[in-house]
Amino acid sequence: MVEEQIKLKQIEISPKTSLLPVGKTQEFTCVATDQFGAEFESSSIGYYLKGDGARLIDNLFYADNVGDYEVSAGVGEIRDTATVSVSSLSDMNLAFNKPVISTGYENAGTLPEYVNDGDITTRWGSQHKDGQWIQFDLKDSYKLTSAEIYWETSSAAEYQLLVSKDGDDWVVAADKKNQPAGSRTDIIDLTQYQGRYLKINCIKRSNTYGFSIFEFRVYGSEIILSAENEEYQTNVEIYAKNGEINIITADKINNIGIYDLTGRCLSFINEIVGNKQVVLDRGHGIYIVRYQQNNVYYQTKIGF
């Protein structure tokens, strides 16, 4: 009896669709399976980029130009492809495909993730009672500009839009009462707010059904970079001299990014051990250096 050789059958890359502002990075992962559906491990699986104006460092995508790109993972003809759309921050829906949770949903056709999938024909539908909510994690903090809520016929007669930096302490950015029944689009000014989390708190229904939203979009003007641990000091020295940013570390650090105050990535380095000089042609100003060490992100501001 001849044993069948294990072969790579299928690869699935994730995320399949990404929308990024210029200068932001996106990490991709893939799952490979053999002809029996079991996980397939191979060091020969690689990541590949299609499109000018972007870079791919292993599985980490970075672009400093607006455009549409493709990132594929695989070996030979067995591949899977993801699409990446890069735009200016002000034109980008920050809520697109970001994590979303809610108090519940009506059925499998009205799941929470349908409210920010970019498809105006799909929708989130809540349970048929008052006091429902849906919450979004933008994954970064932003200076916000506006939000758009595309209500289906079962719109809210009363609701609040809340903003939070940490998901625990909330600020009411809009408090809407006595709203008209039926399908409508609400555009909300958020220029006085910044945060990472947004919640639509649906207080009172306009009919006997639940609350229903086709699409939620939010826009911002600036990324507010943050570290997971800003108080703990690592053994990394960062200083500016003669137009250069110098980074000195005895231990390896990864994913080093240098940003301006709008959140635009000016330089990105995959790994540093020892001494590294980064020359910026932007002139005098304040810059943010962000890096990863032992799976924790740190950052510091530096000026020259």
C-alpha positions, 0 to 999 in steps of 0.5 A, a space after each residue: 500500500 502506497 501512502 499518499 503524499 501530503 500536498 498543499 491544497 488551499 491557502 486563505 489570506 486574511 484580511 481579504 479587504 483592507 482600507 488604509 490611510 497613507 502611511 499606515 501598515 497592515 499585517 497579513 496572515 494566512 492559513 494553509 491546508 492539505 488535500 485532507 483539510 488539515 493544517 499544512 505547514 511550509 516555510 516556502 509559503 511567501 507573500 507577494 505584492 502587486 502595485 507600485 508605490 507600496 512595500 511588503 516586508 515579509 507579511 507587513 504591508 506599507 504604502 506612502 502613495 494613494 492607490 489600490 494594491 494586491 497582496 497574495 500569499 502562497 506557493 507557485 500557483 496555489 495562492 490567495 489574494 487580498 486587496 488593499 485600498 490606500 487613501 488620504 485619511 480625510 477621505 477614508 471611512 475609519 469604521 470600515 470592517 473594524 470590530 463591531 459588537 452589539 446588544 444583539 441582532 434580529 437574525 442571521 441576515 442582520 448581523 452587526 458586521 453588516 453595518 460597516 461592510 461597505 455595502 449599503 444594501 446589507 444592514 444590522 437589525 436589532 432585537 425588537 425592543 428599546 434600549 439597544 446599542 452597537 459599538 465600533 472599535 476603530 483600532 486607533 485613536 483619531 481626531 474625528 470630523 463627522 459620522 454618518 448613520 444610514 438608517 433603514 425604515 426602522 430608524 431610531 426616534 431617540 438615540 445618542 452617539 457616544 465617543 470613548 478613548 478607552 471603551 470605558 469612559 464615554 462622552 455624549 457627542 450627539 443626543 437626538 430626540 423626536 427624530 422623524 420616522 422612516 428611512 433617513 441619513 443622519 450626519 453628525 459633526 464630531 470636530 470637537 471629539 477624539 477617540 477610538 471607540 464609538 457607540 450608537 445608543 438606540 434608546 427609543 424605536 419609531 415602530 414596533 420592530 427593532 432598530 435597523 442601520 444600513 451603514 455607519 461611517 466615521 471620518 477623521 483628520 488626524 491619527 493619535 498614536 498611542 502605545 500600550 505601555 507609555 510609562 515603562 522605559 525600555 533600554 532604547 535610546 532615541 535622540 535627534 542630531 543634525 537632522 537625523 533621528 538616532 536609535 540605539 538599542 542593545 536588544 532587538 526592536 521591531 516595526 519601527 515607525 517615524 510619524 509626523 503629528 498627523 499620523 503619516 508614516 515618514 519612515 518604516 524599519 522592520 528591525 533594529 539591533 545596535 545603532 541606526 540613523 534615520 535622515 528626514 527631509 522634512 526639516 525642523 518639527 516634532 516627530 513620533 517614534 513608535 516601536 515594538 519590543 517583546 510584543 509591546 508597543 512604545 513611543 516617544 516624541 522628539 523634535 529638532 
